[in-house]
Amino acid sequence: MKQIKLGFIGTGGIAHLHAKQMLAEKNVEIEAIADPSAHNRELFLKTFNLLEVEQFSDHQEMLENSALDAVIICSPHTLHKQHVVDALEHQCHVLVEKPMACSVEESTLLIDLAKEKGKILQVSYQRHFEPAFLYIRNAISDGVIGKLTSVSANLYQEWGHLSKNTWRQNPDLSGGGMLMDSGSHIIDVLLWTTGLKPLEIKSTIETHGRSVELDSISTIRFENNVIAGLTIIGNAPSWHETYVFCGEQGAIFFDNGKLWIRKLGEEPILPVLPEQTTNSDQSFIRSILGEHEVMVPGDFAKEVVGLTEKIYQSSGYQPHSAQKEGSL
């Protein structure tokens, strides 16, 4: 079986999850890493006993001096566009952390370039591989709750506290606040499970004096007369994630990992979910090997970027997206 030589651009927190999952793949070899932070690089290599792996402070040097088949990009959001472009130009398949880019324009450029180069561009939205969300998506598609009529999607997180004094609250690197960051996962779920296109958006955003937004509340009218409420709160004391999908014959409730179905006048139904069979990293490798299609393609991730962009525009909020190098 072909050995895939893998590089990392960015070795901060989320890169550790990718490394753990990639090291479980027998046909993957981590060949090189790049990060402007020497501390991040050394911690990454020590944690996974990869002391013989080449390390670079500049991603271009890594791409030019390492023979790589694929790259995982875990850099700050506004750097994604340039890092993806550079990896594709060096003939690498790309798995990029969310969001794929900070604008629809950037997203389109990346999709077109990946197609031109004949390379895979996958975005790391983990919920596409989690049984609960796979069940929700299939249940809606199969009509378990009848025609969908409304959705409520909510995330509360201590984001404002946890990300203080980090790149996530530096708009030059983050491109936005809680909505662009953790909120991207919730927008992903909203679009992916329903398969619907947003038509009208009204939103309110609050920064609470920070350089980026912490809280946002949006109402969305989708096609097929489906309405939705999207609440993304970064000024909260803890993580809490909930969804309610209402249809003409019932509703699906999700509350911090617990899932149940309700129908009028009936007892709650607790579906039995299968074990998770794959993840974002494994599926990326399998798609490179031609074993299945790309599970989270750039074309879909662009829709998440598009809705994020429209929410910002609706509220009059203009996050800054300067392309700068910085600590990853």
C-alpha positions in Angstrom: 0.0 0.0 0.0 1.3 3.5 -0.9 2.9 5.4 2.0 1.6 8.9 2.2 4.2 11.4 3.3 2.5 14.1 5.4 3.4 17.6 6.5 1.9 19.9 9.1 1.5 23.7 8.7 0.7 24.8 12.3 1.4 22.6 15.3 -0.8 24.2 18.0 -3.6 22.5 19.9 -5.8 21.1 17.1 -2.8 19.7 15.3 -2.2 17.3 18.2 -5.6 15.7 17.5 -4.8 15.3 13.8 -1.4 13.8 14.7 -2.9 11.3 17.1 -5.3 10.2 14.4 -2.8 10.1 11.6 -0.3 8.1 13.6 -3.0 5.4 13.8 -2.9 5.1 10.0 -0.3 2.5 9.0 0.2 4.0 5.5 1.0 7.5 6.8 4.4 8.9 7.6 4.7 12.4 9.2 7.7 13.8 7.4 7.9 17.5 8.3 6.3 20.3 10.3 6.2 24.1 10.0 5.3 26.6 12.6 6.8 30.1 13.4 6.7 29.1 17.1 9.7 27.0 18.2 7.8 26.1 21.4 4.8 24.7 19.5 7.1 22.7 17.2 9.2 21.2 20.1 6.1 20.3 22.1 4.4 18.7 19.1 7.5 16.6 18.3 8.1 15.6 21.9 4.5 14.7 22.5 4.4 12.2 19.7 8.0 11.1 19.8 8.7 12.4 16.4 12.2 13.8 17.2 13.6 12.7 13.8 11.0 14.7 11.9 12.2 17.8 10.0 11.0 21.1 11.4 10.8 24.5 9.8 9.8 28.0 11.0 8.5 28.8 7.5 6.0 26.7 5.7 7.4 27.6 2.3 10.8 26.2 3.3 9.1 23.0 4.3 7.2 22.7 1.0 10.3 23.4 -1.0 12.6 21.1 0.9 10.4 18.1 1.8 8.9 15.6 -0.6 5.3 15.6 0.7 2.1 14.0 -0.7 -0.3 15.8 1.6 -0.4 18.6 4.1 -2.6 19.3 7.1 -3.2 23.0 7.7 -3.9 24.1 11.3 -2.9 27.7 11.1 -5.0 30.8 12.1 -8.0 31.4 9.9 -6.8 34.3 7.8 -3.6 32.4 6.8 -5.6 29.4 5.5 -6.0 30.9 2.0 -2.3 31.4 1.4 -1.2 28.2 3.1 -3.7 26.1 1.0 -2.6 27.8 -2.2 1.1 27.2 -1.4 0.5 23.5 -0.6 -1.5 23.0 -3.8 1.1 24.7 -5.8 3.6 22.1 -4.4 1.3 19.3 -5.6 0.1 18.4 -2.1 -3.4 17.1 -1.2 -4.8 19.4 1.6 -6.8 18.8 4.8 -7.5 22.3 6.2 -9.0 23.1 9.6 -12.2 25.1 9.7 -13.1 27.5 8.4 -11.7 26.8 4.9 -11.2 30.5 4.3 -12.5 33.8 5.5 -14.6 34.8 2.5 -16.5 33.2 -0.4 -14.0 34.8 -2.8 -11.1 33.1 -1.1 -13.0 29.8 -0.9 -13.8 29.9 -4.7 -10.1 30.5 -5.5 -9.1 27.5 -3.4 -11.7 25.2 -4.9 -10.8 26.2 -8.4 -7.0 25.7 -7.8 -7.5 22.3 -6.2 -9.5 21.2 -9.3 -6.8 22.7 -11.6 -4.1 20.8 -9.8 -6.1 17.6 -9.5 -5.7 17.5 -5.7 -8.0 16.7 -2.9 -9.2 19.7 -0.7 -11.0 18.5 2.4 -12.1 20.6 5.4 -12.0 19.2 8.9 -15.6 19.3 10.1 -15.6 16.5 12.6 -19.4 16.2 13.1 -19.7 14.6 9.6 -18.3 11.5 11.1 -20.1 11.4 14.5 -23.0 8.9 14.7 -25.5 11.4 16.3 -25.2 13.9 13.5 -25.2 11.3 10.9 -28.4 9.9 12.4 -30.0 13.4 12.4 -29.1 14.0 8.8 -30.4 10.6 7.7 -33.6 11.0 9.8 -34.4 14.3 8.2 -33.7 13.0 4.7 -35.8 9.8 5.4 -38.8 11.8 6.7 -38.7 10.4 10.2 -40.2 13.7 11.5 -42.0 14.6 8.3 -41.4 17.8 6.3 -38.9 20.0 8.2 -40.4 23.2 9.4 -37.9 24.8 11.7 -34.5 24.5 13.3 -33.0 25.9 16.5 -29.2 25.7 16.7 -27.3 27.0 19.8 -23.8 27.0 21.1 -22.7 28.5 24.4 -19.0 28.5 25.3 -16.5 30.3 27.6 -14.8 31.3 24.4 -14.3 34.9 25.4 -12.3 33.8 28.5 -10.5 30.9 26.9 -9.3 32.8 23.8 -8.3 36.0 25.6 -4.8 37.2 24.6 -4.6 34.6 21.8 -4.6 34.9 18.0 -8.3 34.0 18.1 -9.2 37.5 19.3 -6.7 39.2 17.0 -8.9 40.0 13.9 -5.8 40.1 11.6 -5.4 36.4 12.3 -8.9 35.2 13.2 -10.9 37.0 10.6 -13.8 37.2 13.2 -14.7 36.0 16.6 -16.8 33.2 18.1 -19.0 32.8 15.0 -16.0 32.4 12.7 -14.3 30.0 15.1 -16.4 27.5 17.2 -19.6 28.8 15.6 -18.4 27.4 12.2 -19.1 23.9 13.5 -22.7 24.9 14.3 -23.3 26.5 10.9 -21.8 23.3 9.4 -24.4 21.1 11.3 -27.2 23.5 10.3 -26.4 23.3 6.6 -25.2 19.7 6.3 -28.1 18.0 8.2 -30.8 19.9 6.5 -29.3 20.3 3.0 -31.1 23.6 2.7 -30.0 27.0 1.2 -30.5 30.2 3.2 -32.6 32.9 1.6 -33.0 35.6 4.2 -30.8 36.5 7.2 -31.2 38.9 10.0 -28.6 39.1 12.8 -27.4 41.0 15.8 -23.8 40.9 17.0 -22.1 42.1 20.2 -18.4 42.4 20.9 -18.6 43.3 24.6 -15.7 45.7 24.0 -13.4 43.0 22.4 -11.7 43.3 19.1 -13.9 40.6 17.7 -17.5 39.6 18.3 -18.4 37.2 21.1 -22.2 36.9 20.8 -24.4 36.6 17.8 -28.1 35.8 17.3 -29.5 35.2 13.8 -32.8 34.4 12.3 -32.6 32.6 8.9 -35.3 31.8 6.3 -34.3 28.8 4.3 -35.8 27.4 1.1 -39.0 25.3 1.5 -40.4 27.7 4.1 -38.0 26.4 6.8 -37.1 29.0 9.5 -34.1 28.8 11.8 -32.6 30.5 14.9 -28.9 30.4 15.3 -27.5 31.5 18.6 -23.7 31.6 19.1 -22.6 32.9 22.5 -19.0 33.2 23.4 -19.7 35.2 26.6 -20.8 32.1 28.6 -19.5 30.1 31.6 -19.3 26.7 29.9 -19.9 24.7 26.7 -23.5 23.9 25.9 -24.6 22.7 22.4 -28.2 22.1 21.5 -30.4 21.6 18.4 -34.1 21.1 17.8 -35.3 20.0 14.4 -39.1 20.3 14.1 -41.1 18.7 11.3 -44.7 18.2 10.5 -44.7 14.8 12.3 -42.3 15.2 15.1 -39.0 16.7 16.3 -35.4 15.7 16.9 -33.8 17.0 20.1 -30.0 17.1 20.7 -28.6 18.3 24.0 -24.9 18.0 24.7 -24.6 14.6 23.1 -28.0 13.2 24.1 -30.4 12.6 21.3 -34.1 11.8 21.3 -37.2 12.0 19.1 -40.6 13.3 20.1 -43.9 12.8 18.4 -47.2 14.3 19.4 -48.8 12.4 22.3 -46.1 9.7 22.4 -43.2 8.8 24.7 -39.7 9.9 23.7 -37.9 7.6 21.3 -34.2 7.1 22.1 -32.5 5.8 18.9 -29.6 3.4 19.2 -26.5 4.9 17.5 -23.7 2.8 16.0 -20.1 3.2 16.9 -18.1 5.8 15.0 -16.3 4.1 12.1 -14.0 6.8 10.8 -12.8 10.4 11.3 -11.7 13.4 9.3 -8.1 12.3 9.1 -8.7 8.7 8.2 -11.3 9.7 5.6 -8.8 12.2 4.1 -6.2 9.4 3.6 -8.8 7.0 2.2 -9.9 9.6 -0.3 -6.3 10.1 -1.4 -6.0 6.4 -1.9 -9.1 6.4 -4.0 -11.1 4.3 -1.6 -14.1 6.7 -1.4 -15.1 10.3 -2.3 -14.0 13.3 -0.3 -16.4 13.4 2.7 -16.2 17.1 3.4 -15.3 18.8 0.1 -14.4 22.4 -0.5 -17.7 23.0 -2.3 -19.7 22.3 0.8 -17.3 24.2 3.2 -17.7 27.2 1.0 -21.4 27.2 1.9 -20.5 27.5 5.6 -18.2 30.4 4.8 -20.9 32.0 2.7 -23.5 31.9 5.5 -20.9 33.2 8.0 -20.1 36.1 5.7 -23.8 36.9 5.2 -24.5 36.9 9.0 -21.6 39.4 9.5 -22.9 41.5 6.6 -26.5 41.4 7.9 -25.3 42.8 11.3 -23.1 45.5 9.8 -20.1 43.8 11.3 -16.8 43.9 9.3 -14.1 41.5 10.6 -10.6 42.3 9.4 -8.9 39.6 7.4 -5.3 40.9 6.7 -3.0 38.2 5.5 -0.2 38.2 8.1 2.2 35.7 9.5 2.0 35.2 13.3 2.2 32.6 16.1 0.1 29.6 15.2 
